[in-house]
Amino acid sequence: MLRLPQTIQLLYAELLQQCAIALPNQRGISFVSKQVSGNRYWYMELVVGSTKRQYSLGRDTDLLRGQIDKQKSLFAHAAPDLKQREKLVKMLVSGGTFAPGGSAGRVLEVLGQSGAFLSGGILVGSHAFNSYGNMLGVSWDSAAMYTQDMDLASYRQIEIVMRHDAPDVKSTLLECGLGFFEVPALNSKSPSTSFKIRGQEFHVDLLTPLYGPNTSKPVYLSHFNSYAQPMRFLEYLLDDSQGAVVPFRSGVLVNVPDPARFAVHKLVVSQRRPVAQQTKVRKDIQQASELLSVLLEDRPGDVWIALEAAFAMPEKFQSQLAKGVEYLPLPVKEAVTAHISSAR
């Protein structure tokens, strides 16, 4: 683990702020008109990957043309900001921040464009861990960062005003032009919750918290128009999330769990994995260790708050957390154990 220069942290904060207030950009969007039965109609054409879609805007009128011109004006005003964000991304990557590979970056961009993160999707797993390094100004050990999968999690129900605009995550992935296909579930009657790029190991898994008795039955997420795999104790991660920016192209806004909760959850997950997944167990412990080391030095209060939230979780969660703590390096283990002891 290496500390990045202070200037890199400032650049990251600037990119995050600019992405949060960014005007809509015209990437992949154009307006076209067609003659239909003697009348002129306007369409918005959207290109995502190799897929092109047209959405009808209605019959040609002065009002509609005015609205289209207004949107084009917004696009024009956004162009300089877009170039500035692209420069910031280049500076961040040159300065040592983590940037996703081509497939991962494009998938995040596609999901962002679809509204998956605006609709409550939260990036979990190693791609979230990689984002924390950029947020906290550190470069993680390469073994802790490596991943070929992407996990997108969400609660089963989210209040959204415009529910008809909810993104169809399944269709977004299958039609984005990257070669995704549905990974069949173990039960042939169950819908798929995992999508893989043909010819690659990279895949996207949709997850949601598991409540009640153990089950592997996929859960339908209406706000994603897709099914997700239920996972025990995932709610601990989703209860506290925050925005982050991924340095890809002009920056991609995503949601990630609170870093301290992520570390605590990793310790629990490490004790829930089967014996055959010892490589993943070691990776869980390493990610938790590196993250806690930075947080205990820079933001210890975040760790204490995350641990206090853990005390409100079921006894099984707490016992597995205690077992996971035993595998931490001694300084981190002592600090975490001391707080757990004093809080009880």
C-alpha positions in Angstrom: 0.0 0.0 0.0 1.4 3.4 -1.0 0.2 6.9 -0.2 -0.6 9.0 -3.3 0.4 12.7 -3.4 -2.0 15.2 -1.8 -2.5 16.8 -5.2 -4.0 13.6 -6.5 -6.6 13.6 -3.7 -7.5 17.2 -4.6 -7.8 16.3 -8.3 -10.1 13.4 -7.3 -12.3 15.7 -5.2 -12.5 18.1 -8.2 -13.5 15.4 -10.6 -16.2 14.1 -8.2 -17.6 17.6 -7.8 -17.6 18.2 -11.5 -19.3 14.9 -12.3 -22.0 15.6 -9.7 -23.0 18.9 -11.3 -22.3 18.0 -14.9 -24.6 19.0 -17.7 -25.8 16.1 -19.9 -23.3 15.3 -22.6 -24.1 14.2 -26.2 -22.0 11.1 -26.3 -24.0 8.5 -28.3 -27.0 10.8 -28.7 -28.4 12.4 -31.8 -31.7 13.7 -33.2 -33.1 12.5 -36.5 -36.3 13.1 -38.4 -38.3 10.9 -40.7 -41.1 11.2 -43.1 -44.0 8.9 -42.2 -47.2 8.9 -44.2 -46.5 12.4 -45.4 -45.7 13.8 -42.0 -42.4 14.6 -40.4 -41.5 13.0 -37.0 -38.5 13.4 -34.7 -36.6 10.7 -33.0 -33.8 10.6 -30.4 -31.2 8.1 -31.5 -29.1 6.5 -28.7 -26.0 4.4 -29.4 -24.7 2.2 -26.5 -21.8 0.0 -27.5 -22.8 -1.5 -30.9 -26.6 -1.2 -30.2 -28.6 1.7 -31.8 -32.1 2.6 -30.5 -34.5 5.2 -31.6 -37.1 6.8 -29.4 -40.0 8.7 -30.9 -40.3 12.4 -29.8 -43.4 13.1 -31.8 -44.7 14.9 -34.9 -42.7 17.9 -36.1 -43.9 21.2 -34.5 -42.3 24.5 -33.6 -42.5 23.6 -29.9 -40.7 20.3 -30.4 -38.0 21.8 -32.6 -37.5 24.4 -30.0 -37.1 21.8 -27.3 -34.6 19.9 -29.5 -32.6 23.1 -30.1 -32.6 23.8 -26.4 -31.2 20.3 -25.7 -28.5 20.7 -28.4 -27.6 24.0 -26.7 -27.1 22.2 -23.4 -24.9 19.7 -25.1 -22.8 22.5 -26.6 -22.4 24.1 -23.2 -21.4 20.8 -21.7 -18.6 20.1 -24.2 -15.9 22.2 -22.6 -16.7 20.7 -19.2 -16.5 17.2 -20.7 -13.0 17.9 -22.0 -11.9 19.3 -18.7 -13.1 16.1 -16.9 -11.3 14.0 -19.4 -8.1 15.9 -18.6 -8.7 15.4 -14.9 -9.1 11.6 -15.5 -5.9 11.5 -17.4 -4.0 13.4 -14.7 -5.4 11.1 -12.0 -4.4 7.9 -13.8 -1.0 9.3 -14.5 -0.7 10.1 -10.8 -1.3 6.6 -9.7 -5.0 6.2 -9.1 -6.7 3.0 -10.0 -8.5 3.0 -13.4 -10.7 0.0 -14.5 -9.7 -2.0 -17.6 -11.6 -1.5 -20.9 -14.4 -4.0 -20.2 -15.0 -2.9 -16.6 -14.9 0.8 -17.5 -17.3 0.4 -20.4 -19.7 -1.7 -18.3 -19.7 0.9 -15.5 -20.3 3.7 -18.1 -23.1 1.7 -19.7 -24.7 1.1 -16.3 -24.3 4.8 -15.4 -25.9 5.9 -18.6 -28.8 3.5 -18.1 -29.6 5.1 -14.7 -28.7 2.0 -12.6 -26.9 4.0 -10.0 -29.4 6.8 -10.0 -32.0 4.1 -9.3 -30.2 2.9 -6.2 -27.6 0.4 -7.5 -24.5 0.1 -5.3 -21.2 -1.2 -6.5 -19.9 -3.8 -4.1 -17.0 -6.3 -4.2 -13.5 -5.5 -5.5 -14.5 -2.7 -7.8 -15.8 -0.9 -4.7 -12.5 -1.6 -2.9 -10.6 -0.2 -5.8 -12.7 3.0 -5.6 -11.8 3.4 -1.9 -8.1 3.6 -2.8 -8.9 6.6 -5.1 -11.1 8.2 -2.4 -8.6 7.8 0.4 -5.5 8.7 -1.6 -3.7 5.3 -1.6 -2.7 2.7 -4.0 -3.6 -0.9 -2.8 -1.4 -4.0 -3.2 -2.1 -5.4 -6.6 -3.2 -8.8 -5.2 -6.0 -7.2 -3.3 -7.2 -5.3 -6.3 -7.4 -8.0 -9.0 -10.9 -9.1 -10.0 -12.7 -10.5 -13.0 -16.2 -9.8 -11.7 -18.5 -6.9 -10.8 -21.2 -7.0 -8.2 -24.1 -4.6 -8.3 -26.4 -4.7 -5.3 -29.7 -3.1 -4.4 -32.6 -3.3 -2.0 -35.7 -5.1 -3.1 -37.8 -1.9 -3.2 -36.6 1.7 -3.7 -38.9 4.7 -3.8 -38.5 6.3 -7.2 -40.8 9.1 -8.4 -40.5 8.2 -12.1 -40.9 4.4 -11.9 -41.5 4.0 -15.6 -38.0 5.3 -16.2 -36.4 2.5 -14.1 -33.5 1.0 -16.0 -33.7 -2.6 -17.4 -30.3 -3.8 -16.2 -30.6 -7.1 -18.0 -31.4 -5.6 -21.4 -28.8 -2.9 -20.8 -26.1 -5.5 -20.4 -27.3 -7.9 -23.1 -27.7 -5.1 -25.7 -24.7 -3.0 -24.9 -22.5 -4.6 -27.6 -19.9 -6.0 -25.3 -20.9 -9.6 -25.8 -22.8 -10.3 -22.6 -24.9 -13.5 -22.2 -27.0 -14.8 -19.3 -25.2 -17.3 -17.1 -27.8 -20.2 -16.5 -28.8 -20.7 -12.9 -28.2 -24.0 -11.2 -31.9 -24.5 -11.2 -33.0 -24.4 -14.8 -36.3 -23.0 -13.9 -34.8 -19.9 -12.1 -34.0 -16.7 -14.0 -30.4 -15.7 -14.4 -28.8 -13.1 -12.0 -25.3 -13.2 -13.6 -24.1 -12.0 -16.9 -20.8 -12.9 -18.6 -18.8 -11.5 -21.5 -18.4 -14.2 -24.1 -14.7 -15.3 -24.4 -13.7 -13.6 -21.2 -13.8 -14.3 -17.4 -15.4 -10.9 -16.7 -19.0 -11.1 -15.4 -21.6 -8.9 -13.6 -23.7 -10.3 -10.7 -26.9 -8.7 -9.4 -27.3 -9.1 -5.6 -29.9 -8.2 -3.0 -30.2 -8.8 0.8 -31.6 -12.1 2.0 -34.3 -11.9 4.7 -35.9 -14.9 6.4 -35.0 -18.5 5.9 -32.0 -19.4 3.6 -32.9 -19.6 0.0 -31.1 -19.3 -3.4 -34.3 -18.3 -5.2 -33.7 -15.1 -7.2 -35.6 -12.0 -6.2 -37.2 -9.7 -8.7 -36.1 -6.1 -8.4 -38.8 -4.0 -10.0 -36.7 -0.8 -10.2 -34.1 -2.8 -12.3 -36.6 -4.9 -14.2 -34.2 -7.8 -13.4 -33.6 -10.6 -10.9 -30.9 -10.6 -8.2 -29.3 -13.3 -6.1 -30.2 -12.9 -2.4 -27.2 -12.7 0.0 -27.3 -12.9 3.8 -26.2 -9.7 5.7 -25.9 -7.6 2.5 -28.2 -5.0 4.1 -25.3 -4.0 6.4 -23.4 -2.8 3.4 -26.4 -1.1 1.7 -27.6 0.8 4.8 -24.8 3.4 4.4 -23.6 4.3 0.9 -21.9 7.3 -0.7 -21.1 8.6 -4.2 -17.7 8.0 -5.8 -16.2 8.7 -9.2 -14.4 6.1 -11.4 -11.6 7.6 -13.5 -12.7 6.3 -16.9 -13.1 8.6 -19.9 -14.8 11.7 -18.4 -15.5 10.1 -15.1 -18.4 7.7 -14.1 -20.5 8.4 -11.0 -21.3 5.3 -8.9 -22.5 4.4 -5.5 -20.3 2.4 -3.0 -20.9 1.3 0.6 -19.3 3.2 3.4 -15.6 2.1 3.4 -15.5 1.1 7.1 -18.7 -1.0 6.7 -17.1 -2.6 3.6 -14.1 -3.7 5.7 -16.3 -5.0 8.5 -18.5 -6.9 6.0 -15.4 -8.4 4.4 -14.3 -9.9 7.7 -17.8 -11.5 8.1 -17.8 -12.8 4.5 -14.4 -14.3 5.0 -15.9 -16.6 7.6 -18.9 -17.5 5.5 -17.1 -18.9 2.5 -16.8 -22.6 1.9 -13.4 -24.3 2.3 -12.9 -24.5 -1.4 -12.7 -20.7 -1.6 -9.6 -20.1 0.5 -8.1 -17.9 -2.1 -11.1 -15.6 -1.8 -10.9 -15.8 2.0 -7.3 -14.5 1.9 -8.4 -11.7 -0.4 -11.3 -10.8 1.9 -8.9 -10.5 4.8 -6.3 -8.5 2.9 -8.9 -6.0 1.6 -10.3 -5.6 5.1 -6.8 -5.2 6.6 -5.5 -2.6 4.1 -8.8 -0.6 4.3 -8.9 -0.6 8.1 -5.2 0.3 8.4 -5.9 3.5 6.4 -9.1 4.3 8.1 -7.7 3.8 11.6 -5.0 6.3 10.8 -7.0 8.9 8.9 -10.7 8.4 9.9 -10.9 6.3 13.1 -14.4 7.5 13.9 -15.7 5.9 10.7 -14.5 2.5 12.0 -16.1 2.9 15.4 -19.4 3.9 13.8 -19.3 0.9 11.5 -18.5 -1.4 14.5 -21.4 0.0 16.5 -23.7 -0.7 13.6 -22.4 -4.2 13.6 -23.4 -4.7 17.2 -27.0 -4.2 16.0 -26.8 -7.0 13.6 -27.8 -10.6 14.4 -25.6 -12.7 16.7 -24.4 -14.8 13.8 -23.0 -11.7 12.1 -21.2 -10.6 15.2 -19.7 -14.0 15.9 -18.4 -14.3 12.4 -17.0 -10.8 12.6 -15.1 -11.8 15.8 -13.6 -14.8 14.0 -12.6 -12.6 11.1 -10.9 -10.1 13.3 -8.5 -12.8 14.5 -6.9 -13.0 11.1 -6.0 -9.3 10.9 -2.4 -8.1 11.3 -1.6 -7.5 15.0 -1.8 -3.7 15.2 -5.1 -3.6 13.4 -6.5 -6.5 15.3 -5.6 -4.9 18.7 -7.2 -1.6 17.7 -10.4 -3.3 16.5 -10.6 -5.7 19.4 -10.1 -3.0 22.0 -13.0 -1.0 20.7 -15.3 -4.1 20.5 -14.4 -4.9 24.1 -15.0 -1.4 25.4 -18.3 -1.0 23.6 -19.8 -4.1 25.2 
